[in-house]
Amino acid sequence: MNAPYPPPPAAAGRDRTTLWGVLGIVLGLICCGILGIIFGYLSIRDAKRYSQSPVLGYLAIAFGVINIIGTAIWRASGTYPLWNN
């Protein structure tokens, strides 16, 4: 009669692989390369933990790096076409 309770099922909401990957891609492309790299790393970490594909994380890191390099080249060129009108 005093049987132990069964363990609770694994929380499905804990797997945020897709969330981190999409946030990393969007932020890496639009504004913040550093945040894209951070969210990409979080996506890869969760993908390994939950046996999922880490492709979104790798894309987020790639887009974050491209954003940082592109911004550095744009600033080093000294031409700001949006503000020199």
PyMOL Python script that loads the backbone (N, CA, C, O; Angstrom):
from pymol import cmd

cmd.read_pdbstr("""\
ATOM      1  N   MET A   1       0.800  -1.181   0.000  1.00  0.00           N
ATOM      2  CA  MET A   1       0.000   0.000   0.000  1.00  0.00           C
ATOM      3  C   MET A   1       0.849   1.253   0.000  1.00  0.00           C
ATOM      4  O   MET A   1       0.418   2.283  -0.520  1.00  0.00           O
ATOM      5  N   ASN A   2       2.012   1.200   0.553  1.00  0.00           N
ATOM      6  CA  ASN A   2       2.878   2.355   0.623  1.00  0.00           C
ATOM      7  C   ASN A   2       3.907   2.312  -0.498  1.00  0.00           C
ATOM      8  O   ASN A   2       5.110   2.405  -0.251  1.00  0.00           O
ATOM      9  N   ALA A   3       3.440   2.174  -1.706  1.00  0.00           N
ATOM     10  CA  ALA A   3       4.342   2.126  -2.860  1.00  0.00           C
ATOM     11  C   ALA A   3       4.917   3.523  -3.102  1.00  0.00           C
ATOM     12  O   ALA A   3       4.217   4.526  -2.961  1.00  0.00           O
ATOM     13  N   PRO A   4       6.193   3.573  -3.466  1.00  0.00           N
ATOM     14  CA  PRO A   4       6.780   4.899  -3.729  1.00  0.00           C
ATOM     15  C   PRO A   4       6.157   5.519  -4.970  1.00  0.00           C
ATOM     16  O   PRO A   4       5.706   4.829  -5.884  1.00  0.00           O
ATOM     17  N   TYR A   5       6.151   6.828  -4.969  1.00  0.00           N
ATOM     18  CA  TYR A   5       5.614   7.540  -6.118  1.00  0.00           C
ATOM     19  C   TYR A   5       6.551   7.369  -7.312  1.00  0.00           C
ATOM     20  O   TYR A   5       7.768   7.313  -7.139  1.00  0.00           O
ATOM     21  N   PRO A   6       5.999   7.287  -8.511  1.00  0.00           N
ATOM     22  CA  PRO A   6       6.882   7.186  -9.687  1.00  0.00           C
ATOM     23  C   PRO A   6       7.604   8.516  -9.912  1.00  0.00           C
ATOM     24  O   PRO A   6       7.087   9.573  -9.551  1.00  0.00           O
ATOM     25  N   PRO A   7       8.787   8.464 -10.502  1.00  0.00           N
ATOM     26  CA  PRO A   7       9.503   9.724 -10.744  1.00  0.00           C
ATOM     27  C   PRO A   7       8.732  10.595 -11.727  1.00  0.00           C
ATOM     28  O   PRO A   7       8.060  10.073 -12.617  1.00  0.00           O
ATOM     29  N   PRO A   8       8.816  11.893 -11.583  1.00  0.00           N
ATOM     30  CA  PRO A   8       8.091  12.780 -12.510  1.00  0.00           C
ATOM     31  C   PRO A   8       8.689  12.658 -13.910  1.00  0.00           C
ATOM     32  O   PRO A   8       9.886  12.412 -14.058  1.00  0.00           O
ATOM     33  N   PRO A   9       7.858  12.830 -14.930  1.00  0.00           N
ATOM     34  CA  PRO A   9       8.394  12.755 -16.296  1.00  0.00           C
ATOM     35  C   PRO A   9       9.360  13.906 -16.563  1.00  0.00           C
ATOM     36  O   PRO A   9       9.278  14.961 -15.933  1.00  0.00           O
ATOM     37  N   ALA A  10      10.260  13.689 -17.494  1.00  0.00           N
ATOM     38  CA  ALA A  10      11.224  14.737 -17.849  1.00  0.00           C
ATOM     39  C   ALA A  10      10.480  15.948 -18.387  1.00  0.00           C
ATOM     40  O   ALA A  10       9.559  15.824 -19.194  1.00  0.00           O
ATOM     41  N   ALA A  11      10.887  17.094 -17.935  1.00  0.00           N
ATOM     42  CA  ALA A  11      10.226  18.325 -18.350  1.00  0.00           C
ATOM     43  C   ALA A  11      10.520  18.604 -19.816  1.00  0.00           C
ATOM     44  O   ALA A  11      11.681  18.752 -20.198  1.00  0.00           O
ATOM     45  N   ALA A  12       9.485  18.677 -20.636  1.00  0.00           N
ATOM     46  CA  ALA A  12       9.668  18.929 -22.066  1.00  0.00           C
ATOM     47  C   ALA A  12      10.052  20.374 -22.332  1.00  0.00           C
ATOM     48  O   ALA A  12      10.665  20.669 -23.358  1.00  0.00           O
ATOM     49  N   GLY A  13       9.709  21.263 -21.444  1.00  0.00           N
ATOM     50  CA  GLY A  13       9.995  22.674 -21.641  1.00  0.00           C
ATOM     51  C   GLY A  13      11.447  23.054 -21.414  1.00  0.00           C
ATOM     52  O   GLY A  13      11.829  24.193 -21.681  1.00  0.00           O
ATOM     53  N   ARG A  14      12.259  22.137 -20.933  1.00  0.00           N
ATOM     54  CA  ARG A  14      13.654  22.442 -20.642  1.00  0.00           C
ATOM     55  C   ARG A  14      14.520  22.457 -21.900  1.00  0.00           C
ATOM     56  O   ARG A  14      15.585  23.075 -21.903  1.00  0.00           O
ATOM     57  N   ASP A  15      14.090  21.797 -22.953  1.00  0.00           N
ATOM     58  CA  ASP A  15      14.875  21.748 -24.184  1.00  0.00           C
ATOM     59  C   ASP A  15      14.653  23.037 -24.964  1.00  0.00           C
ATOM     60  O   ASP A  15      13.602  23.239 -25.572  1.00  0.00           O
ATOM     61  N   ARG A  16      15.656  23.902 -24.934  1.00  0.00           N
ATOM     62  CA  ARG A  16      15.542  25.207 -25.599  1.00  0.00           C
ATOM     63  C   ARG A  16      16.505  25.315 -26.768  1.00  0.00           C
ATOM     64  O   ARG A  16      16.953  26.408 -27.113  1.00  0.00           O
ATOM     65  N   THR A  17      16.822  24.187 -27.374  1.00  0.00           N
ATOM     66  CA  THR A  17      17.778  24.176 -28.477  1.00  0.00           C
ATOM     67  C   THR A  17      17.327  25.082 -29.611  1.00  0.00           C
ATOM     68  O   THR A  17      18.105  25.901 -30.101  1.00  0.00           O
ATOM     69  N   THR A  18      16.082  24.940 -30.027  1.00  0.00           N
ATOM     70  CA  THR A  18      15.562  25.740 -31.134  1.00  0.00           C
ATOM     71  C   THR A  18      15.446  27.212 -30.748  1.00  0.00           C
ATOM     72  O   THR A  18      15.750  28.094 -31.551  1.00  0.00           O
ATOM     73  N   LEU A  19      15.011  27.472 -29.530  1.00  0.00           N
ATOM     74  CA  LEU A  19      14.883  28.858 -29.071  1.00  0.00           C
ATOM     75  C   LEU A  19      16.223  29.573 -29.125  1.00  0.00           C
ATOM     76  O   LEU A  19      16.318  30.662 -29.690  1.00  0.00           O
ATOM     77  N   TRP A  20      17.264  28.974 -28.545  1.00  0.00           N
ATOM     78  CA  TRP A  20      18.583  29.606 -28.547  1.00  0.00           C
ATOM     79  C   TRP A  20      19.108  29.765 -29.969  1.00  0.00           C
ATOM     80  O   TRP A  20      19.701  30.791 -30.303  1.00  0.00           O
ATOM     81  N   GLY A  21      18.893  28.752 -30.808  1.00  0.00           N
ATOM     82  CA  GLY A  21      19.385  28.828 -32.182  1.00  0.00           C
ATOM     83  C   GLY A  21      18.731  29.938 -32.978  1.00  0.00           C
ATOM     84  O   GLY A  21      19.412  30.693 -33.671  1.00  0.00           O
ATOM     85  N   VAL A  22      17.413  30.043 -32.885  1.00  0.00           N
ATOM     86  CA  VAL A  22      16.697  31.074 -33.645  1.00  0.00           C
ATOM     87  C   VAL A  22      17.049  32.464 -33.121  1.00  0.00           C
ATOM     88  O   VAL A  22      17.268  33.387 -33.904  1.00  0.00           O
ATOM     89  N   LEU A  23      17.102  32.614 -31.794  1.00  0.00           N
ATOM     90  CA  LEU A  23      17.505  33.913 -31.237  1.00  0.00           C
ATOM     91  C   LEU A  23      18.912  34.295 -31.686  1.00  0.00           C
ATOM     92  O   LEU A  23      19.175  35.453 -32.009  1.00  0.00           O
ATOM     93  N   GLY A  24      19.808  33.320 -31.703  1.00  0.00           N
ATOM     94  CA  GLY A  24      21.173  33.591 -32.134  1.00  0.00           C
ATOM     95  C   GLY A  24      21.253  33.999 -33.588  1.00  0.00           C
ATOM     96  O   GLY A  24      22.005  34.909 -33.936  1.00  0.00           O
ATOM     97  N   ILE A  25      20.489  33.338 -34.443  1.00  0.00           N
ATOM     98  CA  ILE A  25      20.493  33.674 -35.873  1.00  0.00           C
ATOM     99  C   ILE A  25      19.930  35.076 -36.086  1.00  0.00           C
ATOM    100  O   ILE A  25      20.523  35.886 -36.799  1.00  0.00           O
ATOM    101  N   VAL A  26      18.794  35.360 -35.470  1.00  0.00           N
ATOM    102  CA  VAL A  26      18.149  36.661 -35.671  1.00  0.00           C
ATOM    103  C   VAL A  26      19.034  37.790 -35.137  1.00  0.00           C
ATOM    104  O   VAL A  26      19.271  38.779 -35.831  1.00  0.00           O
ATOM    105  N   LEU A  27      19.516  37.640 -33.915  1.00  0.00           N
ATOM    106  CA  LEU A  27      20.343  38.709 -33.342  1.00  0.00           C
ATOM    107  C   LEU A  27      21.695  38.792 -34.032  1.00  0.00           C
ATOM    108  O   LEU A  27      22.249  39.881 -34.177  1.00  0.00           O
ATOM    109  N   GLY A  28      22.230  37.654 -34.458  1.00  0.00           N
ATOM    110  CA  GLY A  28      23.505  37.662 -35.161  1.00  0.00           C
ATOM    111  C   GLY A  28      23.415  38.341 -36.509  1.00  0.00           C
ATOM    112  O   GLY A  28      24.374  38.979 -36.943  1.00  0.00           O
ATOM    113  N   LEU A  29      22.283  38.217 -37.181  1.00  0.00           N
ATOM    114  CA  LEU A  29      22.107  38.863 -38.486  1.00  0.00           C
ATOM    115  C   LEU A  29      21.756  40.335 -38.369  1.00  0.00           C
ATOM    116  O   LEU A  29      22.249  41.155 -39.143  1.00  0.00           O
ATOM    117  N   ILE A  30      20.916  40.675 -37.416  1.00  0.00           N
ATOM    118  CA  ILE A  30      20.369  42.023 -37.376  1.00  0.00           C
ATOM    119  C   ILE A  30      21.252  43.003 -36.613  1.00  0.00           C
ATOM    120  O   ILE A  30      21.597  44.065 -37.131  1.00  0.00           O
ATOM    121  N   CYS A  31      21.620  42.647 -35.381  1.00  0.00           N
ATOM    122  CA  CYS A  31      22.260  43.700 -34.592  1.00  0.00           C
ATOM    123  C   CYS A  31      23.509  43.273 -33.845  1.00  0.00           C
ATOM    124  O   CYS A  31      24.548  43.918 -33.982  1.00  0.00           O
ATOM    125  N   CYS A  32      23.445  42.238 -33.082  1.00  0.00           N
ATOM    126  CA  CYS A  32      24.491  41.957 -32.096  1.00  0.00           C
ATOM    127  C   CYS A  32      25.196  40.640 -32.403  1.00  0.00           C
ATOM    128  O   CYS A  32      24.667  39.563 -32.130  1.00  0.00           O
ATOM    129  N   GLY A  33      26.376  40.734 -32.965  1.00  0.00           N
ATOM    130  CA  GLY A  33      27.136  39.538 -33.281  1.00  0.00           C
ATOM    131  C   GLY A  33      27.537  38.757 -32.043  1.00  0.00           C
ATOM    132  O   GLY A  33      27.551  37.526 -32.054  1.00  0.00           O
ATOM    133  N   ILE A  34      27.863  39.475 -30.976  1.00  0.00           N
ATOM    134  CA  ILE A  34      28.271  38.817 -29.735  1.00  0.00           C
ATOM    135  C   ILE A  34      27.123  37.984 -29.169  1.00  0.00           C
ATOM    136  O   ILE A  34      27.331  36.847 -28.745  1.00  0.00           O
ATOM    137  N   LEU A  35      25.926  38.538 -29.162  1.00  0.00           N
ATOM    138  CA  LEU A  35      24.778  37.779 -28.664  1.00  0.00           C
ATOM    139  C   LEU A  35      24.478  36.582 -29.564  1.00  0.00           C
ATOM    140  O   LEU A  35      24.067  35.529 -29.077  1.00  0.00           O
ATOM    141  N   GLY A  36      24.679  36.734 -30.863  1.00  0.00           N
ATOM    142  CA  GLY A  36      24.502  35.608 -31.767  1.00  0.00           C
ATOM    143  C   GLY A  36      25.441  34.466 -31.433  1.00  0.00           C
ATOM    144  O   GLY A  36      25.042  33.302 -31.470  1.00  0.00           O
ATOM    145  N   ILE A  37      26.684  34.784 -31.109  1.00  0.00           N
ATOM    146  CA  ILE A  37      27.659  33.762 -30.740  1.00  0.00           C
ATOM    147  C   ILE A  37      27.284  33.114 -29.406  1.00  0.00           C
ATOM    148  O   ILE A  37      27.390  31.897 -29.256  1.00  0.00           O
ATOM    149  N   ILE A  38      26.854  33.911 -28.452  1.00  0.00           N
ATOM    150  CA  ILE A  38      26.484  33.369 -27.142  1.00  0.00           C
ATOM    151  C   ILE A  38      25.280  32.446 -27.264  1.00  0.00           C
ATOM    152  O   ILE A  38      25.293  31.335 -26.734  1.00  0.00           O
ATOM    153  N   PHE A  39      24.239  32.899 -27.961  1.00  0.00           N
ATOM    154  CA  PHE A  39      23.059  32.054 -28.114  1.00  0.00           C
ATOM    155  C   PHE A  39      23.359  30.821 -28.961  1.00  0.00           C
ATOM    156  O   PHE A  39      22.766  29.765 -28.743  1.00  0.00           O
ATOM    157  N   GLY A  40      24.266  30.943 -29.917  1.00  0.00           N
ATOM    158  CA  GLY A  40      24.683  29.783 -30.697  1.00  0.00           C
ATOM    159  C   GLY A  40      25.349  28.741 -29.817  1.00  0.00           C
ATOM    160  O   GLY A  40      25.084  27.546 -29.948  1.00  0.00           O
ATOM    161  N   TYR A  41      26.216  29.197 -28.918  1.00  0.00           N
ATOM    162  CA  TYR A  41      26.858  28.277 -27.990  1.00  0.00           C
ATOM    163  C   TYR A  41      25.819  27.587 -27.105  1.00  0.00           C
ATOM    164  O   TYR A  41      25.894  26.378 -26.890  1.00  0.00           O
ATOM    165  N   LEU A  42      24.847  28.352 -26.590  1.00  0.00           N
ATOM    166  CA  LEU A  42      23.802  27.759 -25.753  1.00  0.00           C
ATOM    167  C   LEU A  42      22.987  26.733 -26.531  1.00  0.00           C
ATOM    168  O   LEU A  42      22.593  25.705 -25.979  1.00  0.00           O
ATOM    169  N   SER A  43      22.733  27.004 -27.802  1.00  0.00           N
ATOM    170  CA  SER A  43      21.990  26.071 -28.636  1.00  0.00           C
ATOM    171  C   SER A  43      22.769  24.775 -28.843  1.00  0.00           C
ATOM    172  O   SER A  43      22.200  23.687 -28.758  1.00  0.00           O
ATOM    173  N   ILE A  44      24.061  24.889 -29.112  1.00  0.00           N
ATOM    174  CA  ILE A  44      24.878  23.687 -29.296  1.00  0.00           C
ATOM    175  C   ILE A  44      24.958  22.887 -28.000  1.00  0.00           C
ATOM    176  O   ILE A  44      24.893  21.658 -28.019  1.00  0.00           O
ATOM    177  N   ARG A  45      25.098  23.583 -26.882  1.00  0.00           N
ATOM    178  CA  ARG A  45      25.152  22.903 -25.592  1.00  0.00           C
ATOM    179  C   ARG A  45      23.875  22.121 -25.320  1.00  0.00           C
ATOM    180  O   ARG A  45      23.935  20.963 -24.906  1.00  0.00           O
ATOM    181  N   ASP A  46      22.710  22.746 -25.549  1.00  0.00           N
ATOM    182  CA  ASP A  46      21.445  22.041 -25.338  1.00  0.00           C
ATOM    183  C   ASP A  46      21.246  20.929 -26.356  1.00  0.00           C
ATOM    184  O   ASP A  46      20.666  19.895 -26.024  1.00  0.00           O
ATOM    185  N   ALA A  47      21.709  21.113 -27.577  1.00  0.00           N
ATOM    186  CA  ALA A  47      21.571  20.071 -28.592  1.00  0.00           C
ATOM    187  C   ALA A  47      22.341  18.825 -28.190  1.00  0.00           C
ATOM    188  O   ALA A  47      21.851  17.710 -28.372  1.00  0.00           O
ATOM    189  N   LYS A  48      23.535  18.995 -27.647  1.00  0.00           N
ATOM    190  CA  LYS A  48      24.305  17.840 -27.187  1.00  0.00           C
ATOM    191  C   LYS A  48      23.643  17.187 -25.980  1.00  0.00           C
ATOM    192  O   LYS A  48      23.629  15.962 -25.853  1.00  0.00           O
ATOM    193  N   ARG A  49      23.100  18.010 -25.102  1.00  0.00           N
ATOM    194  CA  ARG A  49      22.466  17.495 -23.887  1.00  0.00           C
ATOM    195  C   ARG A  49      21.208  16.686 -24.206  1.00  0.00           C
ATOM    196  O   ARG A  49      20.945  15.675 -23.554  1.00  0.00           O
ATOM    197  N   TYR A  50      20.429  17.115 -25.200  1.00  0.00           N
ATOM    198  CA  TYR A  50      19.160  16.461 -25.516  1.00  0.00           C
ATOM    199  C   TYR A  50      19.210  15.665 -26.818  1.00  0.00           C
ATOM    200  O   TYR A  50      18.165  15.297 -27.353  1.00  0.00           O
ATOM    201  N   SER A  51      20.387  15.397 -27.325  1.00  0.00           N
ATOM    202  CA  SER A  51      20.593  14.584 -28.544  1.00  0.00           C
ATOM    203  C   SER A  51      19.810  15.118 -29.731  1.00  0.00           C
ATOM    204  O   SER A  51      19.054  14.389 -30.373  1.00  0.00           O
ATOM    205  N   GLN A  52      20.000  16.389 -30.011  1.00  0.00           N
ATOM    206  CA  GLN A  52      19.360  17.005 -31.161  1.00  0.00           C
ATOM    207  C   GLN A  52      20.419  17.543 -32.107  1.00  0.00           C
ATOM    208  O   GLN A  52      21.613  17.503 -31.809  1.00  0.00           O
ATOM    209  N   SER A  53      19.975  18.041 -33.240  1.00  0.00           N
ATOM    210  CA  SER A  53      20.900  18.570 -34.229  1.00  0.00           C
ATOM    211  C   SER A  53      21.408  19.956 -33.807  1.00  0.00           C
ATOM    212  O   SER A  53      20.609  20.814 -33.434  1.00  0.00           O
ATOM    213  N   PRO A  54      22.719  20.181 -33.863  1.00  0.00           N
ATOM    214  CA  PRO A  54      23.278  21.473 -33.458  1.00  0.00           C
ATOM    215  C   PRO A  54      23.410  22.472 -34.607  1.00  0.00           C
ATOM    216  O   PRO A  54      24.140  23.455 -34.478  1.00  0.00           O
ATOM    217  N   VAL A  55      22.725  22.245 -35.718  1.00  0.00           N
ATOM    218  CA  VAL A  55      22.894  23.083 -36.911  1.00  0.00           C
ATOM    219  C   VAL A  55      22.513  24.539 -36.642  1.00  0.00           C
ATOM    220  O   VAL A  55      23.216  25.449 -37.082  1.00  0.00           O
ATOM    221  N   LEU A  56      21.420  24.769 -35.934  1.00  0.00           N
ATOM    222  CA  LEU A  56      21.010  26.149 -35.652  1.00  0.00           C
ATOM    223  C   LEU A  56      22.073  26.885 -34.833  1.00  0.00           C
ATOM    224  O   LEU A  56      22.315  28.073 -35.050  1.00  0.00           O
ATOM    225  N   GLY A  57      22.694  26.194 -33.911  1.00  0.00           N
ATOM    226  CA  GLY A  57      23.744  26.817 -33.115  1.00  0.00           C
ATOM    227  C   GLY A  57      24.947  27.196 -33.953  1.00  0.00           C
ATOM    228  O   GLY A  57      25.511  28.278 -33.785  1.00  0.00           O
ATOM    229  N   TYR A  58      25.349  26.300 -34.865  1.00  0.00           N
ATOM    230  CA  TYR A  58      26.482  26.610 -35.737  1.00  0.00           C
ATOM    231  C   TYR A  58      26.159  27.775 -36.677  1.00  0.00           C
ATOM    232  O   TYR A  58      27.016  28.618 -36.942  1.00  0.00           O
ATOM    233  N   LEU A  59      24.928  27.818 -37.175  1.00  0.00           N
ATOM    234  CA  LEU A  59      24.521  28.948 -38.023  1.00  0.00           C
ATOM    235  C   LEU A  59      24.532  30.257 -37.236  1.00  0.00           C
ATOM    236  O   LEU A  59      24.974  31.288 -37.743  1.00  0.00           O
ATOM    237  N   ALA A  60      24.045  30.210 -36.004  1.00  0.00           N
ATOM    238  CA  ALA A  60      24.027  31.423 -35.179  1.00  0.00           C
ATOM    239  C   ALA A  60      25.445  31.937 -34.935  1.00  0.00           C
ATOM    240  O   ALA A  60      25.691  33.141 -34.998  1.00  0.00           O
ATOM    241  N   ILE A  61      26.369  31.032 -34.660  1.00  0.00           N
ATOM    242  CA  ILE A  61      27.756  31.444 -34.444  1.00  0.00           C
ATOM    243  C   ILE A  61      28.338  32.015 -35.731  1.00  0.00           C
ATOM    244  O   ILE A  61      29.024  33.037 -35.701  1.00  0.00           O
ATOM    245  N   ALA A  62      28.070  31.364 -36.860  1.00  0.00           N
ATOM    246  CA  ALA A  62      28.599  31.850 -38.141  1.00  0.00           C
ATOM    247  C   ALA A  62      28.056  33.235 -38.465  1.00  0.00           C
ATOM    248  O   ALA A  62      28.812  34.115 -38.877  1.00  0.00           O
ATOM    249  N   PHE A  63      26.753  33.439 -38.283  1.00  0.00           N
ATOM    250  CA  PHE A  63      26.177  34.750 -38.589  1.00  0.00           C
ATOM    251  C   PHE A  63      26.671  35.817 -37.620  1.00  0.00           C
ATOM    252  O   PHE A  63      26.853  36.969 -38.013  1.00  0.00           O
ATOM    253  N   GLY A  64      26.891  35.448 -36.355  1.00  0.00           N
ATOM    254  CA  GLY A  64      27.443  36.402 -35.397  1.00  0.00           C
ATOM    255  C   GLY A  64      28.845  36.839 -35.787  1.00  0.00           C
ATOM    256  O   GLY A  64      29.177  38.021 -35.703  1.00  0.00           O
ATOM    257  N   VAL A  65      29.674  35.883 -36.216  1.00  0.00           N
ATOM    258  CA  VAL A  65      31.036  36.214 -36.641  1.00  0.00           C
ATOM    259  C   VAL A  65      31.006  37.072 -37.899  1.00  0.00           C
ATOM    260  O   VAL A  65      31.764  38.036 -38.011  1.00  0.00           O
ATOM    261  N   ILE A  66      30.131  36.726 -38.850  1.00  0.00           N
ATOM    262  CA  ILE A  66      30.008  37.518 -40.080  1.00  0.00           C
ATOM    263  C   ILE A  66      29.573  38.945 -39.747  1.00  0.00           C
ATOM    264  O   ILE A  66      30.068  39.901 -40.345  1.00  0.00           O
ATOM    265  N   ASN A  67      28.655  39.090 -38.800  1.00  0.00           N
ATOM    266  CA  ASN A  67      28.202  40.422 -38.392  1.00  0.00           C
ATOM    267  C   ASN A  67      29.354  41.219 -37.791  1.00  0.00           C
ATOM    268  O   ASN A  67      29.526  42.394 -38.114  1.00  0.00           O
ATOM    269  N   ILE A  68      30.137  40.601 -36.928  1.00  0.00           N
ATOM    270  CA  ILE A  68      31.258  41.310 -36.295  1.00  0.00           C
ATOM    271  C   ILE A  68      32.287  41.726 -37.337  1.00  0.00           C
ATOM    272  O   ILE A  68      32.760  42.863 -37.320  1.00  0.00           O
ATOM    273  N   ILE A  69      32.639  40.815 -38.247  1.00  0.00           N
ATOM    274  CA  ILE A  69      33.629  41.137 -39.279  1.00  0.00           C
ATOM    275  C   ILE A  69      33.090  42.212 -40.219  1.00  0.00           C
ATOM    276  O   ILE A  69      33.810  43.146 -40.573  1.00  0.00           O
ATOM    277  N   GLY A  70      31.827  42.083 -40.621  1.00  0.00           N
ATOM    278  CA  GLY A  70      31.233  43.084 -41.513  1.00  0.00           C
ATOM    279  C   GLY A  70      31.165  44.451 -40.883  1.00  0.00           C
ATOM    280  O   GLY A  70      31.428  45.454 -41.545  1.00  0.00           O
ATOM    281  N   THR A  71      30.814  44.506 -39.606  1.00  0.00           N
ATOM    282  CA  THR A  71      30.764  45.783 -38.901  1.00  0.00           C
ATOM    283  C   THR A  71      32.149  46.393 -38.777  1.00  0.00           C
ATOM    284  O   THR A  71      32.308  47.604 -38.930  1.00  0.00           O
ATOM    285  N   ALA A  72      33.150  45.573 -38.504  1.00  0.00           N
ATOM    286  CA  ALA A  72      34.522  46.083 -38.395  1.00  0.00           C
ATOM    287  C   ALA A  72      35.003  46.646 -39.733  1.00  0.00           C
ATOM    288  O   ALA A  72      35.638  47.700 -39.768  1.00  0.00           O
ATOM    289  N   ILE A  73      34.708  45.956 -40.823  1.00  0.00           N
ATOM    290  CA  ILE A  73      35.099  46.445 -42.153  1.00  0.00           C
ATOM    291  C   ILE A  73      34.357  47.734 -42.477  1.00  0.00           C
ATOM    292  O   ILE A  73      34.950  48.678 -43.000  1.00  0.00           O
ATOM    293  N   TRP A  74      33.074  47.778 -42.174  1.00  0.00           N
ATOM    294  CA  TRP A  74      32.268  48.961 -42.459  1.00  0.00           C
ATOM    295  C   TRP A  74      32.778  50.179 -41.684  1.00  0.00           C
ATOM    296  O   TRP A  74      32.858  51.279 -42.231  1.00  0.00           O
ATOM    297  N   ARG A  75      33.121  49.977 -40.415  1.00  0.00           N
ATOM    298  CA  ARG A  75      33.629  51.096 -39.616  1.00  0.00           C
ATOM    299  C   ARG A  75      35.034  51.505 -40.039  1.00  0.00           C
ATOM    300  O   ARG A  75      35.372  52.688 -40.005  1.00  0.00           O
ATOM    301  N   ALA A  76      35.853  50.539 -40.436  1.00  0.00           N
ATOM    302  CA  ALA A  76      37.228  50.844 -40.848  1.00  0.00           C
ATOM    303  C   ALA A  76      37.266  51.565 -42.191  1.00  0.00           C
ATOM    304  O   ALA A  76      38.212  52.300 -42.473  1.00  0.00           O
ATOM    305  N   SER A  77      36.249  51.361 -43.018  1.00  0.00           N
ATOM    306  CA  SER A  77      36.241  52.011 -44.331  1.00  0.00           C
ATOM    307  C   SER A  77      36.012  53.515 -44.207  1.00  0.00           C
ATOM    308  O   SER A  77      36.413  54.279 -45.085  1.00  0.00           O
ATOM    309  N   GLY A  78      35.376  53.938 -43.132  1.00  0.00           N
ATOM    310  CA  GLY A  78      35.164  55.365 -42.910  1.00  0.00           C
ATOM    311  C   GLY A  78      34.013  55.943 -43.712  1.00  0.00           C
ATOM    312  O   GLY A  78      33.774  57.149 -43.653  1.00  0.00           O
ATOM    313  N   THR A  79      33.300  55.128 -44.453  1.00  0.00           N
ATOM    314  CA  THR A  79      32.149  55.636 -45.209  1.00  0.00           C
ATOM    315  C   THR A  79      30.873  55.219 -44.515  1.00  0.00           C
ATOM    316  O   THR A  79      30.626  54.035 -44.288  1.00  0.00           O
ATOM    317  N   TYR A  80      30.082  56.191 -44.187  1.00  0.00           N
ATOM    318  CA  TYR A  80      28.797  55.949 -43.547  1.00  0.00           C
ATOM    319  C   TYR A  80      27.720  56.530 -44.457  1.00  0.00           C
ATOM    320  O   TYR A  80      27.306  57.674 -44.270  1.00  0.00           O
ATOM    321  N   PRO A  81      27.263  55.759 -45.436  1.00  0.00           N
ATOM    322  CA  PRO A  81      26.350  56.310 -46.434  1.00  0.00           C
ATOM    323  C   PRO A  81      25.012  56.771 -45.873  1.00  0.00           C
ATOM    324  O   PRO A  81      24.354  57.619 -46.477  1.00  0.00           O
ATOM    325  N   LEU A  82      24.599  56.236 -44.743  1.00  0.00           N
ATOM    326  CA  LEU A  82      23.292  56.629 -44.210  1.00  0.00           C
ATOM    327  C   LEU A  82      23.332  58.001 -43.542  1.00  0.00           C
ATOM    328  O   LEU A  82      22.308  58.680 -43.461  1.00  0.00           O
ATOM    329  N   TRP A  83      24.518  58.417 -43.059  1.00  0.00           N
ATOM    330  CA  TRP A  83      24.589  59.655 -42.307  1.00  0.00           C
ATOM    331  C   TRP A  83      25.303  60.780 -43.066  1.00  0.00           C
ATOM    332  O   TRP A  83      25.344  61.904 -42.566  1.00  0.00           O
ATOM    333  N   ASN A  84      25.853  60.531 -44.223  1.00  0.00           N
ATOM    334  CA  ASN A  84      26.578  61.548 -44.971  1.00  0.00           C
ATOM    335  C   ASN A  84      25.748  62.201 -46.076  1.00  0.00           C
ATOM    336  O   ASN A  84      26.293  62.647 -47.086  1.00  0.00           O
ATOM    337  N   ASN A  85      24.489  62.252 -45.889  1.00  0.00           N
ATOM    338  CA  ASN A  85      23.643  62.868 -46.938  1.00  0.00           C
ATOM    339  C   ASN A  85      23.627  64.356 -46.836  1.00  0.00           C
ATOM    340  O   ASN A  85      22.969  65.022 -47.636  1.00  0.00           O
TER     341      ASN A  85
END
""", "prot")
cmd.dss("prot")
cmd.show_as("cartoon", "prot")
cmd.util.cbc("prot")
cmd.orient("prot")
